């Protein structure tokens, strides 16, 4: 978010993060706790 200059987390999650997760390009490090403060995202291999 900081790199893109975005401030609204909800819009960032819906417009940028969710499509990448749905496409399988990103994966959550803690999928059972999606709102965890320790949540990180890792790049996956291309499908």
mmCIF entry with sequence, helices, sheets and N, C-alpha, C, O atoms, coordinates in Angstrom:
data_MODEL
# 
_entry.id   MODEL 
# 
_entity.id                         1 
_entity.type                       polymer 
_entity.pdbx_number_of_molecules   1 
# 
_entity_poly.entity_id                      1 
_entity_poly.type                           'polypeptide(L)' 
_entity_poly.nstd_linkage                   no 
_entity_poly.nstd_monomer                   no 
_entity_poly.pdbx_seq_one_letter_code       
;(UNK)(UNK)(UNK)(UNK)(UNK)(UNK)(UNK)(UNK)(UNK)(UNK)(UNK)(UNK)(UNK)(UNK)(UNK)(UNK)
(UNK)(UNK)(UNK)(UNK)(UNK)(UNK)(UNK)(UNK)(UNK)(UNK)(UNK)(UNK)(UNK)(UNK)(UNK)(UNK)
(UNK)(UNK)(UNK)(UNK)(UNK)(UNK)(UNK)(UNK)(UNK)(UNK)(UNK)(UNK)(UNK)(UNK)(UNK)
;
_entity_poly.pdbx_seq_one_letter_code_can   XXXXXXXXXXXXXXXXXXXXXXXXXXXXXXXXXXXXXXXXXXXXXXX 
_entity_poly.pdbx_strand_id                 A 
# 
loop_
_entity_poly_seq.entity_id 
_entity_poly_seq.num 
_entity_poly_seq.mon_id 
_entity_poly_seq.hetero 
1 1  UNK n 
1 2  UNK n 
1 3  UNK n 
1 4  UNK n 
1 5  UNK n 
1 6  UNK n 
1 7  UNK n 
1 8  UNK n 
1 9  UNK n 
1 10 UNK n 
1 11 UNK n 
1 12 UNK n 
1 13 UNK n 
1 14 UNK n 
1 15 UNK n 
1 16 UNK n 
1 17 UNK n 
1 18 UNK n 
1 19 UNK n 
1 20 UNK n 
1 21 UNK n 
1 22 UNK n 
1 23 UNK n 
1 24 UNK n 
1 25 UNK n 
1 26 UNK n 
1 27 UNK n 
1 28 UNK n 
1 29 UNK n 
1 30 UNK n 
1 31 UNK n 
1 32 UNK n 
1 33 UNK n 
1 34 UNK n 
1 35 UNK n 
1 36 UNK n 
1 37 UNK n 
1 38 UNK n 
1 39 UNK n 
1 40 UNK n 
1 41 UNK n 
1 42 UNK n 
1 43 UNK n 
1 44 UNK n 
1 45 UNK n 
1 46 UNK n 
1 47 UNK n 
# 
_struct_asym.id          A 
_struct_asym.entity_id   1 
# 
loop_
_struct_conf.conf_type_id 
_struct_conf.id 
_struct_conf.pdbx_PDB_helix_id 
_struct_conf.beg_label_comp_id 
_struct_conf.beg_label_asym_id 
_struct_conf.beg_label_seq_id 
_struct_conf.pdbx_beg_PDB_ins_code 
_struct_conf.end_label_comp_id 
_struct_conf.end_label_asym_id 
_struct_conf.end_label_seq_id 
_struct_conf.pdbx_end_PDB_ins_code 
_struct_conf.beg_auth_comp_id 
_struct_conf.beg_auth_asym_id 
_struct_conf.beg_auth_seq_id 
_struct_conf.end_auth_comp_id 
_struct_conf.end_auth_asym_id 
_struct_conf.end_auth_seq_id 
_struct_conf.pdbx_PDB_helix_class 
_struct_conf.details 
_struct_conf.pdbx_PDB_helix_length 
HELX_P HELX_P1 AA1 UNK A 9  ? UNK A 12 ? UNK A 9  UNK A 12 1 ? 4 
HELX_P HELX_P2 AA2 UNK A 13 ? UNK A 17 ? UNK A 13 UNK A 17 3 ? 5 
HELX_P HELX_P3 AA3 UNK A 18 ? UNK A 22 ? UNK A 18 UNK A 22 1 ? 5 
# 
_struct_conf_type.id          HELX_P 
_struct_conf_type.criteria    ? 
_struct_conf_type.reference   ? 
# 
_struct_sheet.id               AA1 
_struct_sheet.type             ? 
_struct_sheet.number_strands   2 
_struct_sheet.details          ? 
# 
_struct_sheet_order.sheet_id     AA1 
_struct_sheet_order.range_id_1   1 
_struct_sheet_order.range_id_2   2 
_struct_sheet_order.offset       ? 
_struct_sheet_order.sense        anti-parallel 
# 
loop_
_struct_sheet_range.sheet_id 
_struct_sheet_range.id 
_struct_sheet_range.beg_label_comp_id 
_struct_sheet_range.beg_label_asym_id 
_struct_sheet_range.beg_label_seq_id 
_struct_sheet_range.pdbx_beg_PDB_ins_code 
_struct_sheet_range.end_label_comp_id 
_struct_sheet_range.end_label_asym_id 
_struct_sheet_range.end_label_seq_id 
_struct_sheet_range.pdbx_end_PDB_ins_code 
_struct_sheet_range.beg_auth_comp_id 
_struct_sheet_range.beg_auth_asym_id 
_struct_sheet_range.beg_auth_seq_id 
_struct_sheet_range.end_auth_comp_id 
_struct_sheet_range.end_auth_asym_id 
_struct_sheet_range.end_auth_seq_id 
AA1 1 UNK A 26 ? UNK A 28 ? UNK A 26 UNK A 28 
AA1 2 UNK A 41 ? UNK A 43 ? UNK A 41 UNK A 43 
# 
loop_
_atom_site.group_PDB 
_atom_site.id 
_atom_site.type_symbol 
_atom_site.label_atom_id 
_atom_site.label_alt_id 
_atom_site.label_comp_id 
_atom_site.label_asym_id 
_atom_site.label_entity_id 
_atom_site.label_seq_id 
_atom_site.pdbx_PDB_ins_code 
_atom_site.Cartn_x 
_atom_site.Cartn_y 
_atom_site.Cartn_z 
_atom_site.occupancy 
_atom_site.B_iso_or_equiv 
_atom_site.pdbx_formal_charge 
_atom_site.auth_seq_id 
_atom_site.auth_comp_id 
_atom_site.auth_asym_id 
_atom_site.auth_atom_id 
_atom_site.pdbx_PDB_model_num 
ATOM 1   N N  . UNK A 1 1  ? 0.820   -1.182  0.000   1.00 0.00 ? 1  UNK A N  1 
ATOM 2   C CA . UNK A 1 1  ? 0.000   0.000   0.000   1.00 0.00 ? 1  UNK A CA 1 
ATOM 3   C C  . UNK A 1 1  ? 0.865   1.248   0.000   1.00 0.00 ? 1  UNK A C  1 
ATOM 4   O O  . UNK A 1 1  ? 0.603   2.194   -0.742  1.00 0.00 ? 1  UNK A O  1 
ATOM 5   N N  . UNK A 1 2  ? 1.890   1.247   0.828   1.00 0.00 ? 2  UNK A N  1 
ATOM 6   C CA . UNK A 1 2  ? 2.740   2.423   0.927   1.00 0.00 ? 2  UNK A CA 1 
ATOM 7   C C  . UNK A 1 2  ? 3.440   2.727   -0.388  1.00 0.00 ? 2  UNK A C  1 
ATOM 8   O O  . UNK A 1 2  ? 3.574   3.888   -0.774  1.00 0.00 ? 2  UNK A O  1 
ATOM 9   N N  . UNK A 1 3  ? 3.883   1.687   -1.070  1.00 0.00 ? 3  UNK A N  1 
ATOM 10  C CA . UNK A 1 3  ? 4.574   1.895   -2.344  1.00 0.00 ? 3  UNK A CA 1 
ATOM 11  C C  . UNK A 1 3  ? 3.658   2.496   -3.400  1.00 0.00 ? 3  UNK A C  1 
ATOM 12  O O  . UNK A 1 3  ? 4.105   3.268   -4.248  1.00 0.00 ? 3  UNK A O  1 
ATOM 13  N N  . UNK A 1 4  ? 2.392   2.150   -3.350  1.00 0.00 ? 4  UNK A N  1 
ATOM 14  C CA . UNK A 1 4  ? 1.425   2.647   -4.330  1.00 0.00 ? 4  UNK A CA 1 
ATOM 15  C C  . UNK A 1 4  ? 0.792   3.967   -3.916  1.00 0.00 ? 4  UNK A C  1 
ATOM 16  O O  . UNK A 1 4  ? 0.067   4.573   -4.704  1.00 0.00 ? 4  UNK A O  1 
ATOM 17  N N  . UNK A 1 5  ? 1.057   4.429   -2.679  1.00 0.00 ? 5  UNK A N  1 
ATOM 18  C CA . UNK A 1 5  ? 0.484   5.683   -2.202  1.00 0.00 ? 5  UNK A CA 1 
ATOM 19  C C  . UNK A 1 5  ? -0.981  5.563   -1.837  1.00 0.00 ? 5  UNK A C  1 
ATOM 20  O O  . UNK A 1 5  ? -1.713  6.552   -1.875  1.00 0.00 ? 5  UNK A O  1 
ATOM 21  N N  . UNK A 1 6  ? -1.421  4.355   -1.482  1.00 0.00 ? 6  UNK A N  1 
ATOM 22  C CA . UNK A 1 6  ? -2.815  4.129   -1.131  1.00 0.00 ? 6  UNK A CA 1 
ATOM 23  C C  . UNK A 1 6  ? -3.000  4.176   0.378   1.00 0.00 ? 6  UNK A C  1 
ATOM 24  O O  . UNK A 1 6  ? -2.115  3.782   1.137   1.00 0.00 ? 6  UNK A O  1 
ATOM 25  N N  . UNK A 1 7  ? -4.163  4.664   0.803   1.00 0.00 ? 7  UNK A N  1 
ATOM 26  C CA . UNK A 1 7  ? -4.411  4.808   2.238   1.00 0.00 ? 7  UNK A CA 1 
ATOM 27  C C  . UNK A 1 7  ? -5.588  3.979   2.739   1.00 0.00 ? 7  UNK A C  1 
ATOM 28  O O  . UNK A 1 7  ? -5.625  3.614   3.914   1.00 0.00 ? 7  UNK A O  1 
ATOM 29  N N  . UNK A 1 8  ? -6.534  3.681   1.884   1.00 0.00 ? 8  UNK A N  1 
ATOM 30  C CA . UNK A 1 8  ? -7.734  2.964   2.295   1.00 0.00 ? 8  UNK A CA 1 
ATOM 31  C C  . UNK A 1 8  ? -7.502  1.455   2.187   1.00 0.00 ? 8  UNK A C  1 
ATOM 32  O O  . UNK A 1 8  ? -7.397  0.919   1.084   1.00 0.00 ? 8  UNK A O  1 
ATOM 33  N N  . UNK A 1 9  ? -7.424  0.781   3.321   1.00 0.00 ? 9  UNK A N  1 
ATOM 34  C CA . UNK A 1 9  ? -7.133  -0.662  3.327   1.00 0.00 ? 9  UNK A CA 1 
ATOM 35  C C  . UNK A 1 9  ? -8.203  -1.485  2.647   1.00 0.00 ? 9  UNK A C  1 
ATOM 36  O O  . UNK A 1 9  ? -7.892  -2.450  1.949   1.00 0.00 ? 9  UNK A O  1 
ATOM 37  N N  . UNK A 1 10 ? -9.469  -1.118  2.842   1.00 0.00 ? 10 UNK A N  1 
ATOM 38  C CA . UNK A 1 10 ? -10.563 -1.885  2.244   1.00 0.00 ? 10 UNK A CA 1 
ATOM 39  C C  . UNK A 1 10 ? -10.487 -1.838  0.724   1.00 0.00 ? 10 UNK A C  1 
ATOM 40  O O  . UNK A 1 10 ? -10.603 -2.871  0.064   1.00 0.00 ? 10 UNK A O  1 
ATOM 41  N N  . UNK A 1 11 ? -10.293 -0.654  0.168   1.00 0.00 ? 11 UNK A N  1 
ATOM 42  C CA . UNK A 1 11 ? -10.193 -0.544  -1.286  1.00 0.00 ? 11 UNK A CA 1 
ATOM 43  C C  . UNK A 1 11 ? -8.959  -1.273  -1.798  1.00 0.00 ? 11 UNK A C  1 
ATOM 44  O O  . UNK A 1 11 ? -9.008  -1.914  -2.848  1.00 0.00 ? 11 UNK A O  1 
ATOM 45  N N  . UNK A 1 12 ? -7.855  -1.180  -1.066  1.00 0.00 ? 12 UNK A N  1 
ATOM 46  C CA . UNK A 1 12 ? -6.641  -1.896  -1.474  1.00 0.00 ? 12 UNK A CA 1 
ATOM 47  C C  . UNK A 1 12 ? -6.897  -3.398  -1.499  1.00 0.00 ? 12 UNK A C  1 
ATOM 48  O O  . UNK A 1 12 ? -6.531  -4.075  -2.459  1.00 0.00 ? 12 UNK A O  1 
ATOM 49  N N  . UNK A 1 13 ? -7.521  -3.918  -0.452  1.00 0.00 ? 13 UNK A N  1 
ATOM 50  C CA . UNK A 1 13 ? -7.796  -5.347  -0.360  1.00 0.00 ? 13 UNK A CA 1 
ATOM 51  C C  . UNK A 1 13 ? -8.718  -5.790  -1.492  1.00 0.00 ? 13 UNK A C  1 
ATOM 52  O O  . UNK A 1 13 ? -8.476  -6.823  -2.117  1.00 0.00 ? 13 UNK A O  1 
ATOM 53  N N  . UNK A 1 14 ? -9.778  -5.015  -1.764  1.00 0.00 ? 14 UNK A N  1 
ATOM 54  C CA . UNK A 1 14 ? -10.761 -5.411  -2.775  1.00 0.00 ? 14 UNK A CA 1 
ATOM 55  C C  . UNK A 1 14 ? -10.273 -5.221  -4.210  1.00 0.00 ? 14 UNK A C  1 
ATOM 56  O O  . UNK A 1 14 ? -10.573 -6.042  -5.077  1.00 0.00 ? 14 UNK A O  1 
ATOM 57  N N  . UNK A 1 15 ? -9.529  -4.156  -4.468  1.00 0.00 ? 15 UNK A N  1 
ATOM 58  C CA . UNK A 1 15 ? -9.115  -3.853  -5.837  1.00 0.00 ? 15 UNK A CA 1 
ATOM 59  C C  . UNK A 1 15 ? -7.793  -4.500  -6.231  1.00 0.00 ? 15 UNK A C  1 
ATOM 60  O O  . UNK A 1 15 ? -7.585  -4.811  -7.404  1.00 0.00 ? 15 UNK A O  1 
ATOM 61  N N  . UNK A 1 16 ? -6.906  -4.703  -5.278  1.00 0.00 ? 16 UNK A N  1 
ATOM 62  C CA . UNK A 1 16 ? -5.565  -5.171  -5.615  1.00 0.00 ? 16 UNK A CA 1 
ATOM 63  C C  . UNK A 1 16 ? -5.252  -6.555  -5.046  1.00 0.00 ? 16 UNK A C  1 
ATOM 64  O O  . UNK A 1 16 ? -4.825  -7.447  -5.779  1.00 0.00 ? 16 UNK A O  1 
ATOM 65  N N  . UNK A 1 17 ? -5.461  -6.730  -3.765  1.00 0.00 ? 17 UNK A N  1 
ATOM 66  C CA . UNK A 1 17 ? -5.043  -7.962  -3.106  1.00 0.00 ? 17 UNK A CA 1 
ATOM 67  C C  . UNK A 1 17 ? -5.952  -9.150  -3.433  1.00 0.00 ? 17 UNK A C  1 
ATOM 68  O O  . UNK A 1 17 ? -5.463  -10.224 -3.781  1.00 0.00 ? 17 UNK A O  1 
ATOM 69  N N  . UNK A 1 18 ? -7.264  -8.965  -3.326  1.00 0.00 ? 18 UNK A N  1 
ATOM 70  C CA . UNK A 1 18 ? -8.208  -10.071 -3.553  1.00 0.00 ? 18 UNK A CA 1 
ATOM 71  C C  . UNK A 1 18 ? -8.076  -10.671 -4.952  1.00 0.00 ? 18 UNK A C  1 
ATOM 72  O O  . UNK A 1 18 ? -8.051  -11.896 -5.069  1.00 0.00 ? 18 UNK A O  1 
ATOM 73  N N  . UNK A 1 19 ? -7.989  -9.870  -6.024  1.00 0.00 ? 19 UNK A N  1 
ATOM 74  C CA . UNK A 1 19 ? -7.825  -10.474 -7.359  1.00 0.00 ? 19 UNK A CA 1 
ATOM 75  C C  . UNK A 1 19 ? -6.548  -11.305 -7.483  1.00 0.00 ? 19 UNK A C  1 
ATOM 76  O O  . UNK A 1 19 ? -6.554  -12.343 -8.146  1.00 0.00 ? 19 UNK A O  1 
ATOM 77  N N  . UNK A 1 20 ? -5.465  -10.870 -6.862  1.00 0.00 ? 20 UNK A N  1 
ATOM 78  C CA . UNK A 1 20 ? -4.220  -11.641 -6.915  1.00 0.00 ? 20 UNK A CA 1 
ATOM 79  C C  . UNK A 1 20 ? -4.345  -12.953 -6.141  1.00 0.00 ? 20 UNK A C  1 
ATOM 80  O O  . UNK A 1 20 ? -3.822  -13.981 -6.572  1.00 0.00 ? 20 UNK A O  1 
ATOM 81  N N  . UNK A 1 21 ? -5.033  -12.920 -5.006  1.00 0.00 ? 21 UNK A N  1 
ATOM 82  C CA . UNK A 1 21 ? -5.261  -14.143 -4.231  1.00 0.00 ? 21 UNK A CA 1 
ATOM 83  C C  . UNK A 1 21 ? -6.159  -15.104 -5.011  1.00 0.00 ? 21 UNK A C  1 
ATOM 84  O O  . UNK A 1 21 ? -5.882  -16.301 -5.078  1.00 0.00 ? 21 UNK A O  1 
ATOM 85  N N  . UNK A 1 22 ? -7.238  -14.575 -5.603  1.00 0.00 ? 22 UNK A N  1 
ATOM 86  C CA . UNK A 1 22 ? -8.170  -15.415 -6.365  1.00 0.00 ? 22 UNK A CA 1 
ATOM 87  C C  . UNK A 1 22 ? -7.502  -16.040 -7.592  1.00 0.00 ? 22 UNK A C  1 
ATOM 88  O O  . UNK A 1 22 ? -7.827  -17.164 -7.977  1.00 0.00 ? 22 UNK A O  1 
ATOM 89  N N  . UNK A 1 23 ? -6.579  -15.314 -8.197  1.00 0.00 ? 23 UNK A N  1 
ATOM 90  C CA . UNK A 1 23 ? -5.880  -15.820 -9.384  1.00 0.00 ? 23 UNK A CA 1 
ATOM 91  C C  . UNK A 1 23 ? -4.781  -16.817 -9.023  1.00 0.00 ? 23 UNK A C  1 
ATOM 92  O O  . UNK A 1 23 ? -4.220  -17.473 -9.901  1.00 0.00 ? 23 UNK A O  1 
ATOM 93  N N  . UNK A 1 24 ? -4.475  -16.929 -7.735  1.00 0.00 ? 24 UNK A N  1 
ATOM 94  C CA . UNK A 1 24 ? -3.444  -17.862 -7.312  1.00 0.00 ? 24 UNK A CA 1 
ATOM 95  C C  . UNK A 1 24 ? -2.033  -17.307 -7.434  1.00 0.00 ? 24 UNK A C  1 
ATOM 96  O O  . UNK A 1 24 ? -1.064  -18.063 -7.351  1.00 0.00 ? 24 UNK A O  1 
ATOM 97  N N  . UNK A 1 25 ? -1.900  -15.998 -7.629  1.00 0.00 ? 25 UNK A N  1 
ATOM 98  C CA . UNK A 1 25 ? -0.576  -15.395 -7.765  1.00 0.00 ? 25 UNK A CA 1 
ATOM 99  C C  . UNK A 1 25 ? 0.027   -15.045 -6.412  1.00 0.00 ? 25 UNK A C  1 
ATOM 100 O O  . UNK A 1 25 ? 1.245   -14.915 -6.289  1.00 0.00 ? 25 UNK A O  1 
ATOM 101 N N  . UNK A 1 26 ? -0.822  -14.892 -5.394  1.00 0.00 ? 26 UNK A N  1 
ATOM 102 C CA . UNK A 1 26 ? -0.373  -14.661 -4.020  1.00 0.00 ? 26 UNK A CA 1 
ATOM 103 C C  . UNK A 1 26 ? -1.012  -15.692 -3.114  1.00 0.00 ? 26 UNK A C  1 
ATOM 104 O O  . UNK A 1 26 ? -2.085  -16.217 -3.410  1.00 0.00 ? 26 UNK A O  1 
ATOM 105 N N  . UNK A 1 27 ? -0.339  -15.980 -2.000  1.00 0.00 ? 27 UNK A N  1 
ATOM 106 C CA . UNK A 1 27 ? -0.884  -16.880 -0.996  1.00 0.00 ? 27 UNK A CA 1 
ATOM 107 C C  . UNK A 1 27 ? -0.662  -16.266 0.383   1.00 0.00 ? 27 UNK A C  1 
ATOM 108 O O  . UNK A 1 27 ? 0.337   -15.587 0.618   1.00 0.00 ? 27 UNK A O  1 
ATOM 109 N N  . UNK A 1 28 ? -1.601  -16.511 1.286   1.00 0.00 ? 28 UNK A N  1 
ATOM 110 C CA . UNK A 1 28 ? -1.471  -16.025 2.660   1.00 0.00 ? 28 UNK A CA 1 
ATOM 111 C C  . UNK A 1 28 ? -0.575  -16.964 3.447   1.00 0.00 ? 28 UNK A C  1 
ATOM 112 O O  . UNK A 1 28 ? -0.623  -18.180 3.258   1.00 0.00 ? 28 UNK A O  1 
ATOM 113 N N  . UNK A 1 29 ? 0.250   -16.399 4.337   1.00 0.00 ? 29 UNK A N  1 
ATOM 114 C CA . UNK A 1 29 ? 1.094   -17.238 5.173   1.00 0.00 ? 29 UNK A CA 1 
ATOM 115 C C  . UNK A 1 29 ? 0.290   -17.879 6.300   1.00 0.00 ? 29 UNK A C  1 
ATOM 116 O O  . UNK A 1 29 ? 0.664   -18.936 6.808   1.00 0.00 ? 29 UNK A O  1 
ATOM 117 N N  . UNK A 1 30 ? -0.823  -17.236 6.695   1.00 0.00 ? 30 UNK A N  1 
ATOM 118 C CA . UNK A 1 30 ? -1.705  -17.777 7.733   1.00 0.00 ? 30 UNK A CA 1 
ATOM 119 C C  . UNK A 1 30 ? -3.144  -17.745 7.231   1.00 0.00 ? 30 UNK A C  1 
ATOM 120 O O  . UNK A 1 30 ? -3.923  -16.896 7.664   1.00 0.00 ? 30 UNK A O  1 
ATOM 121 N N  . UNK A 1 31 ? -3.513  -18.652 6.326   1.00 0.00 ? 31 UNK A N  1 
ATOM 122 C CA . UNK A 1 31 ? -4.855  -18.600 5.732   1.00 0.00 ? 31 UNK A CA 1 
ATOM 123 C C  . UNK A 1 31 ? -5.988  -18.827 6.740   1.00 0.00 ? 31 UNK A C  1 
ATOM 124 O O  . UNK A 1 31 ? -7.115  -18.388 6.510   1.00 0.00 ? 31 UNK A O  1 
ATOM 125 N N  . UNK A 1 32 ? -5.699  -19.506 7.848   1.00 0.00 ? 32 UNK A N  1 
ATOM 126 C CA . UNK A 1 32 ? -6.743  -19.737 8.850   1.00 0.00 ? 32 UNK A CA 1 
ATOM 127 C C  . UNK A 1 32 ? -7.025  -18.492 9.687   1.00 0.00 ? 32 UNK A C  1 
ATOM 128 O O  . UNK A 1 32 ? -8.023  -18.445 10.407  1.00 0.00 ? 32 UNK A O  1 
ATOM 129 N N  . UNK A 1 33 ? -6.156  -17.484 9.600   1.00 0.00 ? 33 UNK A N  1 
ATOM 130 C CA . UNK A 1 33 ? -6.325  -16.224 10.333  1.00 0.00 ? 33 UNK A CA 1 
ATOM 131 C C  . UNK A 1 33 ? -6.110  -15.053 9.374   1.00 0.00 ? 33 UNK A C  1 
ATOM 132 O O  . UNK A 1 33 ? -5.073  -14.392 9.441   1.00 0.00 ? 33 UNK A O  1 
ATOM 133 N N  . UNK A 1 34 ? -7.067  -14.786 8.487   1.00 0.00 ? 34 UNK A N  1 
ATOM 134 C CA . UNK A 1 34 ? -6.849  -13.769 7.455   1.00 0.00 ? 34 UNK A CA 1 
ATOM 135 C C  . UNK A 1 34 ? -6.664  -12.349 7.986   1.00 0.00 ? 34 UNK A C  1 
ATOM 136 O O  . UNK A 1 34 ? -6.087  -11.516 7.286   1.00 0.00 ? 34 UNK A O  1 
ATOM 137 N N  . UNK A 1 35 ? -7.129  -12.046 9.183   1.00 0.00 ? 35 UNK A N  1 
ATOM 138 C CA . UNK A 1 35 ? -6.996  -10.692 9.727   1.00 0.00 ? 35 UNK A CA 1 
ATOM 139 C C  . UNK A 1 35 ? -5.902  -10.580 10.785  1.00 0.00 ? 35 UNK A C  1 
ATOM 140 O O  . UNK A 1 35 ? -5.832  -9.581  11.501  1.00 0.00 ? 35 UNK A O  1 
ATOM 141 N N  . UNK A 1 36 ? -5.073  -11.569 10.886  1.00 0.00 ? 36 UNK A N  1 
ATOM 142 C CA . UNK A 1 36 ? -3.987  -11.567 11.866  1.00 0.00 ? 36 UNK A CA 1 
ATOM 143 C C  . UNK A 1 36 ? -2.996  -10.439 11.586  1.00 0.00 ? 36 UNK A C  1 
ATOM 144 O O  . UNK A 1 36 ? -2.707  -10.121 10.433  1.00 0.00 ? 36 UNK A O  1 
ATOM 145 N N  . UNK A 1 37 ? -2.486  -9.845  12.653  1.00 0.00 ? 37 UNK A N  1 
ATOM 146 C CA . UNK A 1 37 ? -1.472  -8.804  12.476  1.00 0.00 ? 37 UNK A CA 1 
ATOM 147 C C  . UNK A 1 37 ? -0.173  -9.398  11.950  1.00 0.00 ? 37 UNK A C  1 
ATOM 148 O O  . UNK A 1 37 ? 0.683   -8.670  11.448  1.00 0.00 ? 37 UNK A O  1 
ATOM 149 N N  . UNK A 1 38 ? -0.021  -10.706 12.061  1.00 0.00 ? 38 UNK A N  1 
ATOM 150 C CA . UNK A 1 38 ? 1.170   -11.392 11.570  1.00 0.00 ? 38 UNK A CA 1 
ATOM 151 C C  . UNK A 1 38 ? 1.005   -11.886 10.125  1.00 0.00 ? 38 UNK A C  1 
ATOM 152 O O  . UNK A 1 38 ? 1.914   -12.503 9.570   1.00 0.00 ? 38 UNK A O  1 
ATOM 153 N N  . UNK A 1 39 ? -0.156  -11.611 9.522   1.00 0.00 ? 39 UNK A N  1 
ATOM 154 C CA . UNK A 1 39 ? -0.435  -12.077 8.163   1.00 0.00 ? 39 UNK A CA 1 
ATOM 155 C C  . UNK A 1 39 ? 0.550   -11.468 7.167   1.00 0.00 ? 39 UNK A C  1 
ATOM 156 O O  . UNK A 1 39 ? 0.824   -10.268 7.187   1.00 0.00 ? 39 UNK A O  1 
ATOM 157 N N  . UNK A 1 40 ? 1.062   -12.317 6.313   1.00 0.00 ? 40 UNK A N  1 
ATOM 158 C CA . UNK A 1 40 ? 1.950   -11.893 5.237   1.00 0.00 ? 40 UNK A CA 1 
ATOM 159 C C  . UNK A 1 40 ? 1.489   -12.581 3.963   1.00 0.00 ? 40 UNK A C  1 
ATOM 160 O O  . UNK A 1 40 ? 0.753   -13.566 4.010   1.00 0.00 ? 40 UNK A O  1 
ATOM 161 N N  . UNK A 1 41 ? 1.917   -12.066 2.849   1.00 0.00 ? 41 UNK A N  1 
ATOM 162 C CA . UNK A 1 41 ? 1.548   -12.629 1.554   1.00 0.00 ? 41 UNK A CA 1 
ATOM 163 C C  . UNK A 1 41 ? 2.820   -12.993 0.804   1.00 0.00 ? 41 UNK A C  1 
ATOM 164 O O  . UNK A 1 41 ? 3.798   -12.246 0.815   1.00 0.00 ? 41 UNK A O  1 
ATOM 165 N N  . UNK A 1 42 ? 2.793   -14.144 0.159   1.00 0.00 ? 42 UNK A N  1 
ATOM 166 C CA . UNK A 1 42 ? 3.965   -14.597 -0.594  1.00 0.00 ? 42 UNK A CA 1 
ATOM 167 C C  . UNK A 1 42 ? 3.540   -14.856 -2.046  1.00 0.00 ? 42 UNK A C  1 
ATOM 168 O O  . UNK A 1 42 ? 2.410   -15.253 -2.329  1.00 0.00 ? 42 UNK A O  1 
ATOM 169 N N  . UNK A 1 43 ? 4.476   -14.620 -2.929  1.00 0.00 ? 43 UNK A N  1 
ATOM 170 C CA . UNK A 1 43 ? 4.229   -14.868 -4.353  1.00 0.00 ? 43 UNK A CA 1 
ATOM 171 C C  . UNK A 1 43 ? 4.302   -16.363 -4.599  1.00 0.00 ? 43 UNK A C  1 
ATOM 172 O O  . UNK A 1 43 ? 5.179   -17.049 -4.076  1.00 0.00 ? 43 UNK A O  1 
ATOM 173 N N  . UNK A 1 44 ? 3.375   -16.858 -5.398  1.00 0.00 ? 44 UNK A N  1 
ATOM 174 C CA . UNK A 1 44 ? 3.368   -18.275 -5.758  1.00 0.00 ? 44 UNK A CA 1 
ATOM 175 C C  . UNK A 1 44 ? 3.896   -18.424 -7.172  1.00 0.00 ? 44 UNK A C  1 
ATOM 176 O O  . UNK A 1 44 ? 4.088   -17.438 -7.883  1.00 0.00 ? 44 UNK A O  1 
ATOM 177 N N  . UNK A 1 45 ? 4.125   -19.642 -7.565  1.00 0.00 ? 45 UNK A N  1 
ATOM 178 C CA . UNK A 1 45 ? 4.530   -19.876 -8.953  1.00 0.00 ? 45 UNK A CA 1 
ATOM 179 C C  . UNK A 1 45 ? 3.324   -19.623 -9.839  1.00 0.00 ? 45 UNK A C  1 
ATOM 180 O O  . UNK A 1 45 ? 2.188   -19.811 -9.403  1.00 0.00 ? 45 UNK A O  1 
ATOM 181 N N  . UNK A 1 46 ? 3.546   -19.208 -11.050 1.00 0.00 ? 46 UNK A N  1 
ATOM 182 C CA . UNK A 1 46 ? 2.431   -18.906 -11.953 1.00 0.00 ? 46 UNK A CA 1 
ATOM 183 C C  . UNK A 1 46 ? 1.688   -20.184 -12.287 1.00 0.00 ? 46 UNK A C  1 
ATOM 184 O O  . UNK A 1 46 ? 2.306   -21.224 -12.513 1.00 0.00 ? 46 UNK A O  1 
ATOM 185 N N  . UNK A 1 47 ? 0.354   -20.110 -12.320 1.00 0.00 ? 47 UNK A N  1 
ATOM 186 C CA . UNK A 1 47 ? -0.458  -21.323 -12.592 1.00 0.00 ? 47 UNK A CA 1 
ATOM 187 C C  . UNK A 1 47 ? -0.322  -21.829 -14.000 1.00 0.00 ? 47 UNK A C  1 
ATOM 188 O O  . UNK A 1 47 ? -0.943  -22.829 -14.359 1.00 0.00 ? 47 UNK A O  1 
# 
